[in-house]
Amino acid sequence: MLAMLALGPILVAIILLLFKQRAWVSAIAGTVVALIVAFAFPTPASVWVDSGIDYFPLILEVALILLFGMLLARLLEAAGSMSQISSWVWSQSPSRPLGVALVVFGLVPFAESVTGFGIGVTVGVPVLRHLGCTLRQSAILGLLGLIAVPWGALGPGTTVAAALAGLDVDELGLATAWLNAIPVIIVTIAVVAIMRPGPASALGIIGAAALMWAGILGASIFVGMAPAGIIGSLIVIIAMGALFALRRRTTGFSRSLGRAALPYASLTLGLLLARALHSALPSLLTQIIASPPFWLAVACLIAAISVAGRRSVAASAARSWVPIGVGTAAFMVMGWIMTTTGMSAAIGAAIPAGLLVLTPLLNSAGAVLTGSNTGANSMFTGTLTAVATASQASALQVVAAGNAAGSLAALAAPPRVAMAVQMADSSGPASARDISWAQGRALAVAGINAMCLGLWIQFFA
């Protein structure tokens, strides 16, 4: 009975999402139901207070990351920065399959790691069209580039999962990086199947995928979770760009390309140096300076210098952020209520002990419905942790598998699929048949990935 009550907030949110309600409406409704159901799970006031003191600063941090990430994306779009970088990729690629590899494992993950919100798709799909890919190929390949979503927008979704599970965020980032080998393999197979390249180009695609995975893993080990996606994808861009330049005997670099890349460079280097400073001199000041929102704000200031009408751009970004920020914060509050009161544990207790194979599927379903790993982790991390405890399994590994599964499954969120198809078809409204084609393949990739991660957790972790 308690388990059914505990499911109430999640079911309300899911039903509203299925009936095409906006994510923020569903999230607020789920939070209200969670507050009502909390009366059936008596919790001491001291537990609420102590937990809230730890958790609510995280909600503020995530909200600021989303705000500055969206603002940066709008400013870079207005400045033409991504067009400059996209043109460089197009002009330097020696062949279509290798250009696709650079976009899927370099450009799209890099843009997504910096800004989030599926912005990587809007960057990658036009480049794929320029490279000669068909409409459908461009849409699905652009979506497959969302392979680094655990680190998207500097990793708020992973940060939320760590907080709700009581894990160290860098430790969870590292565990996710190891397990992300499975999504990378699945995406690589999909890219090769779509492109059908020759042996040399196939090796290039596999090499780009391996380099991205190794770069993210290495950054997770030596630097930390937040910048790992930026570093891993940047390594791919630099390595493949250098190979292309050697072949063409020109780098293709220009002053305008340097200006376009400056906000990204400032964000990456600033975050790395600030994290090193905080490690050497830990204090509240260095903690603030080393936080992702701080350097996203710096990148926004740098990007704004070359943008005319930046006030209107900022106002537009703020208006777009409101429903996203409210929805994300509400999902986070709902997850916090369910974890603090024991609702998540009650749901986990209702799942047969040892049935870990289902846990990645839960997060995947949540990500498809909410469109983000932050929403999925907010809803299900407490349940995943409870299932791991009941099964005497490692909570770190179970949560990491759910994080990796939900992150890739975000590519199959219907609004994101429709956006990718529309980006690929500039001639008019997206075709329903093209959207259905891309949606089916995106769901297939997300489902296969969730099953593989579930089997790994069940039998090998």
SELO-938285 format. One record per residue (C-alpha): x, y, z; residue in three letters. Coordinates in steps of 0.25 Angstrom, whole numbers, plus 5000, padded with zeros to 4 digits. Layout:
// residues N
XYZala/...
This chain:
// residues 461
500050005000met/501150105004leu/501850074991ala/500650104983met/500450234990leu/501950264988ala/501750244973leu/500750354973gly/501650474970pro/502350404958ile/501050344952leu/500450484952val/501650544946ala/501750434935ile/500250434932ile/500250584930leu/501450574921leu/500750464913leu/499550554911phe/500550664905lys/500550754917gln/501850844918arg/502950784927ala/502850894937trp/501350874939val/501650724941ser/502750754950ala/501950844959ile/500750754959ala/501750634963gly/502350724974thr/500950764980val/500550614980val/501850584987ala/501650684998leu/500250625000ile/500750475000val/501850515010ala/500850525021phe/500750375020ala/502250365022phe/502550435036pro/503850505035thr/504550585047pro/504650735044ala/506150725047ser/506350625036val/505550725026trp/506450845031val/507750765030asp/507450705017ser/506950845011gly/508150915016ile/509050825008asp/508150804995tyr/507550944992phe/508851014989pro/508950904978leu/507650944973ile/508151084972leu/509451044965glu/508650954955val/507751074952ala/508851164949leu/509551064940ile/508351054932leu/508151204931leu/509551234927phe/509651114918gly/508451154910met/508951304910leu/510251254905leu/509651174894ala/508751294890arg/509951394890leu/510851294882leu/509651274872glu/509451434870ala/511051454869ala/511051344858gly/512151264866ser/511551124864met/511351154849ser/512851194848gln/513251064855ile/512250984847ser/512851044834ser/514251004838trp/513850854840val/513150854827trp/514350914820ser/515350824826gln/514750684826ser/515450604815pro/514250504814ser/512750494818arg/512950374828pro/514150444835leu/513350574835gly/512250504842val/513150444852ala/513650584856leu/512250634857val/511650524865val/512850494874phe/513450634875gly/512550754871leu/511250714876val/511750664890pro/512550784891phe/511450884889ala/510550794898glu/511550784909ser/511650944909val/510250984908thr/509250864909gly/507850864905phe/508050784892gly/508850904886ile/509850804881gly/508750754871val/508450894866thr/509950904863val/510250774857gly/509050744848val/509350864838pro/510750824837val/510350684834leu/509450734823arg/510650814818his/511450684818leu/510450624808gly/509650534818cys/508150514815thr/507050584823leu/506850454831arg/508350424833gln/508550564838ser/507450554848ala/507850424854ile/509350444854leu/509150584860gly/508350514871leu/509350404873leu/510350514876gly/509750534890leu/510650424895ile/511250514906ala/509950564912val/510450514926pro/511350634925trp/510450724917gly/510350874922ala/511550834932leu/510750714938gly/509550764946pro/508850634944gly/509950554949thr/510150654961thr/508650634964val/508850484964ala/510050494973ala/509350584983ala/508050494984leu/508850364985ala/509850424995gly/511050404986leu/512250484983asp/511950554969val/513350534964asp/513250384968glu/511950364961leu/512450444949gly/513650344948leu/512750224950ala/511850274939thr/513050304930ala/513450154931trp/512050104928leu/511850204917asn/512750104908ala/511450034906ile/510650144900pro/511850184892val/511950054886ile/510550044882ile/510550184876val/511850154868thr/511150024863ile/509950114859ala/510850214852val/511550104844val/510250044840ala/509650174835ile/510950224828met/511350084822arg/512850134821pro/514050074815gly/515050004824pro/515950124826ala/514750214829ser/514150114838ala/515450104846leu/515350264847gly/513950254853ile/514350154863ile/515650234866gly/514850364869ala/513850284878ala/514950224886ala/515750354887leu/514450424892met/514250314902trp/515650314907ala/515750464908gly/514550474916ile/515050354925leu/516350424927gly/515750554930ala/514850494940ser/516050424947ile/517050544947phe/516150664947val/514750634951gly/513350624946met/512850754942ala/513850784930pro/514050644926ala/513150644914gly/513750774909ile/515150714910ile/514750584904gly/514050644892ser/515150754890leu/516250644889ile/515450584877val/515250724871ile/516750754872ile/517250614868ala/516350604856met/516550744852gly/518150724853ala/518050604844leu/517150674834phe/518050794834ala/519250704831leu/518550644819arg/518150784814arg/519350854818arg/518550964824thr/517950984838thr/516751064833gly/516951154845phe/516551304844ser/516451414853arg/514851404853ser/514951254856leu/515851294868gly/514851394873arg/513751294871ala/514451194880ala/514951294891leu/513751274900pro/513851124899tyr/515351134902ala/515151234914ser/514151144920leu/514951014919thr/516351074923leu/515651164934gly/514951044940leu/516150954940leu/517051064946leu/515951094957ala/515850954961arg/517350944962ala/517351064971leu/516151014980his/516950884982ser/518150964986ala/517451064994leu/516051014999pro/515151125003ser/513751175001leu/514351284991leu/515051184983thr/513951084983gln/513051194977ile/514151224966ile/514251084963ala/512751064961ser/512151034947pro/511251154948pro/512351254950phe/513151214937trp/511851204929leu/511551344933ala/512951384929val/512751324916ala/511451394914cys/512151524917leu/513251494906ile/512251454896ala/511351574898ala/512451674894ile/512251644880ser/510751634880val/509951754876ala/508551754883gly/509151674894arg/508051724904arg/506951664895ser/507751534893val/507851524909ala/506351554911ala/505951454901ser/506851344907ala/506351384921ala/504851364916arg/505251234910ser/505951184923trp/504751214932val/503951084928pro/505251004928ile/505751054941gly/504451044948val/504250904942gly/505550854946thr/505550914960ala/504150854962ala/504650714958phe/505850734967met/504950774979val/504050654976met/505250564976gly/505750624989trp/504350604996ile/504250464992met/505650424996thr/505650505009thr/504250445014thr/504650295009gly/503650294998met/504750254988ser/505150144997ala/503750094998ala/503650084983ile/505050014983gly/504549914993ala/503449874984ala/504349834973ile/504849684975pro/506249684981ala/507349654971gly/506549704959leu/507549814955leu/507349794941val/506149884941leu/506850004947thr/507450064935pro/506050044928leu/505350134939leu/506350244936asn/506250234921ser/504750244922ala/504850364931gly/505850434921ala/504950404909val/503750464916leu/504450584922thr/505550614911gly/506650614921ser/507550534930asn/507350634941thr/505850604941gly/506050454940ala/507050454952asn/506150544960ser/505050444959met/505750314960phe/507150324967thr/506550294981gly/505850174975thr/507050124969leu/507850144982thr/506750064989ala/506849954979val/508349944980ala/508249934995thr/507249824995ala/508049744985ser/509349764993gln/509949834981ala/510749954979ser/509950074979ala/511050154972leu/510950054960gln/509450044959val/509250194959val/510350214949ala/509750114940ala/508450184941gly/509050314939asn/509750264926ala/508450204921ala/507550324924gly/508550414918ser/508650344904leu/507150324905ala/506950474905ala/507250474890leu/505850394888ala/505050504895ala/503950534884pro/504150694884pro/505650664882arg/505450574871val/504450664864ala/505550784866met/506550694859ala/505750664847val/505250804846gln/506750854846met/507050754835ala/505850804826asp/506050954824ser/504950944813ser/503750954822gly/503050884833pro/503650744837ala/502950624830ser/502250534840ala/502750414833arg/504250464835asp/503950494850ile/503350354852ser/504550294845trp/505550364854ala/504750344866gln/504650194864gly/506150184862arg/506450274874ala/505550194883leu/506250064878ala/507650114881val/507150164895ala/506450024898gly/507649944894ile/508550034902asn/507750014914ala/507649864913met/509149854911cys/509449934923leu/508349864931gly/508949724927leu/510349784931trp/509949824945ile/509149694947gln/510249604944phe/511549674944phe/511549784953ala/
